């Protein structure tokens, strides 16, 4: 009986560990701040309107980040999507954007994971689809 209990305990611990691996690695709350204060602001000013995370499914967001193209769906995209979380980009807008200035010291890969976690958390097919307001 003792052997069965320890197997069960190990099984539950392993199951909990695997379920946390399925979630995005970043901090979605930090990603939300960056997305809303940097991405949304830029889209309103430059592209004529905000892009809500709920406009895409989780799979569509993963595809967006895997393709790493920001802009039109063709080769004319001016920048890689990852550019917009780069230190260079944040440095270029820090005088007009508080979030970019505040998040200057965050490593690019960490900030990108935070943004990915936010859009994953609030995508069209998530439990909590988000709206940009």
C-alpha positions as CSV (number, residue, x, y, z in Angstrom):
1,X,0.0,0.0,0.0
2,X,2.8,2.4,0.9
3,X,4.3,1.8,-2.6
4,X,1.0,2.7,-4.3
5,X,0.8,6.0,-2.3
6,X,4.3,7.1,-3.3
7,X,3.6,6.2,-7.0
8,X,0.4,8.2,-6.9
9,X,2.2,11.2,-5.3
10,X,5.0,11.1,-7.9
11,X,2.3,10.9,-10.7
12,X,0.4,13.9,-9.3
13,X,3.6,16.0,-9.0
14,X,4.7,15.1,-12.5
15,X,1.2,16.0,-13.9
16,X,1.3,19.4,-12.2
17,X,4.7,20.0,-13.6
18,X,3.7,19.2,-17.2
19,X,0.6,21.3,-17.0
20,X,2.6,24.4,-16.0
21,X,4.9,23.7,-19.1
22,X,1.9,24.1,-21.4
23,X,1.4,27.7,-20.2
24,X,3.3,30.6,-21.8
25,X,6.7,31.3,-20.1
26,X,6.3,35.1,-19.6
27,X,4.4,37.3,-17.1
28,X,1.1,38.1,-18.9
29,X,0.5,41.1,-16.5
30,X,3.7,42.8,-17.5
31,X,3.0,41.9,-21.1
32,X,-0.4,43.5,-20.8
33,X,1.2,46.8,-19.7
34,X,3.6,46.8,-22.6
35,X,1.0,45.7,-25.2
36,X,-1.5,48.3,-24.1
37,X,0.9,51.2,-23.5
38,X,3.3,50.6,-26.4
39,X,1.7,48.4,-29.1
40,X,-1.8,49.8,-28.8
41,X,-0.7,53.4,-28.6
42,X,1.5,52.9,-31.8
43,X,-1.3,51.2,-33.6
44,X,-3.8,54.0,-32.8
45,X,-1.3,56.7,-33.9
46,X,0.3,54.9,-36.9
47,X,-2.1,52.2,-38.2
48,X,-5.4,53.8,-37.6
49,X,-6.7,51.6,-34.8
50,X,-5.8,49.3,-31.9
51,X,-5.3,45.6,-32.5
52,X,-7.1,43.6,-29.8
53,X,-5.4,40.3,-28.6
54,X,-8.9,38.8,-29.1
55,X,-8.7,39.4,-32.8
56,X,-6.5,36.3,-33.2
57,X,-6.6,32.8,-31.8
58,X,-3.7,31.4,-29.7
59,X,-2.5,29.5,-32.8
60,X,-2.7,32.7,-34.9
61,X,-0.6,34.6,-32.3
62,X,2.0,31.7,-32.2
63,X,2.2,31.8,-36.0
64,X,2.6,35.6,-35.9
65,X,5.6,35.4,-33.5
66,X,7.1,32.4,-35.4
67,X,7.0,34.3,-38.7
68,X,8.4,37.3,-36.9
69,X,6.9,39.7,-39.5
70,X,5.1,42.9,-38.4
71,X,2.9,44.6,-40.9
72,X,1.5,43.4,-44.2
73,X,1.4,39.6,-44.7
74,X,4.0,39.9,-47.5
75,X,7.7,40.6,-47.9
76,X,7.2,44.4,-47.6
77,X,7.0,44.2,-43.8
78,X,9.4,46.8,-42.6
79,X,10.4,45.3,-39.3
80,X,10.5,41.9,-37.6
81,X,7.9,41.7,-34.9
82,X,10.6,41.2,-32.3
83,X,12.0,44.6,-33.1
84,X,9.1,46.3,-31.3
85,X,10.3,44.8,-27.9
86,X,13.9,45.5,-28.7
87,X,16.0,47.9,-26.5
88,X,16.6,49.9,-29.6
89,X,12.9,50.5,-30.3
90,X,12.2,51.2,-26.6
91,X,15.1,53.7,-26.6
92,X,13.7,55.4,-29.6
93,X,10.3,56.1,-28.0
94,X,11.2,56.5,-24.4
95,X,10.7,60.2,-24.4
96,X,7.1,59.9,-25.4
97,X,6.1,56.6,-23.9
98,X,6.3,55.9,-20.2
99,X,6.1,52.1,-20.4
100,X,9.0,52.0,-22.9
101,X,11.1,54.1,-20.6
102,X,10.2,52.1,-17.5
103,X,10.9,48.8,-19.3
104,X,14.2,49.8,-20.9
105,X,16.2,47.4,-18.6
106,X,14.1,44.3,-19.3
107,X,16.0,41.9,-21.6
108,X,14.4,41.7,-25.0
109,X,13.7,38.0,-24.8
110,X,12.0,38.3,-21.5
111,X,9.8,41.2,-22.6
112,X,8.9,39.2,-25.8
113,X,7.8,36.3,-23.6
114,X,5.7,38.6,-21.4
115,X,3.9,40.0,-24.5
116,X,3.4,36.4,-25.9
117,X,2.0,35.4,-22.5
118,X,-0.5,38.3,-22.6
119,X,-1.8,37.6,-26.1
120,X,-2.0,33.9,-25.3
121,X,-3.9,34.7,-22.0
122,X,-6.4,37.0,-23.8
123,X,-6.6,35.5,-27.3
124,X,-10.0,34.9,-29.0
125,X,-10.0,31.3,-27.9
126,X,-8.7,31.9,-24.4
127,X,-10.7,31.8,-21.2
128,X,-10.5,35.6,-20.9
129,X,-10.6,37.2,-24.4
130,X,-9.4,40.8,-24.2
131,X,-10.5,44.0,-25.8
132,X,-8.5,47.2,-26.3
133,X,-10.4,50.1,-24.9
